[in-house]
Amino acid sequence: MTSLVVVESSFGNTRAVAEAITEGLGPGTVLVDVGEAPGDLSGFDLVVVGGPTHAFGMSRPSTREDAARQAGHEPSGGPGIREWIAALPRPAGGTDRPVRVATFDTRVAKVRHLPGSAAKGAAKALAGHGYARLGRPTSFYVSDTPGPLLDGEADRARAWGTDLARLPG
């Protein structure tokens, strides 16, 4: 199976989750930051997309600027997963090897029951573009906006990646 993991990360926590998922998916899995993600996904069997939940959903330029200021660095000005997904073409029809997608996000644990999720928003946007969803959108938790990941979340992400690799599709 050829897999791609596309990640947007503001404080490094979502990136750490993506790295663990990549390990779980196994050898040959490619991990890229969203600004370097390909626009053609036809060469992949599985694409996993993840980003932080900002203001109840996928980040926007304004929320990325706020996160950059909180992290103490200049905003990159690059795209987030929202913009990358919006620019994706619909998958080619009639293929015997559809591109399957799975989504994840990071969220602050103390507000885990609030509505909105970058993973759910990304899954909906990808489905709207015609990609086949694999599994449920999944959240991983950080202790506070800048992190760190809660204990055990990297292990849970690795196991989720392993489970995704085993799902039929």
Secondary structure, DSSP 8 states (H G I E B T S, - for coil): --EEEEE--SSSHHHHHHHHHHHHH-TT-EEEEGGG--S--TT-SEEEEEEE-BTTBS--HHHHHHHHHHHTS-------HHHHHHH-----TT-SS--EEEEEEEEEGGGTTSS--HHHHHHHHHHHTT-EE-S--EEEEESSTT--B-TTHHHHHHHHHHHHHHS--
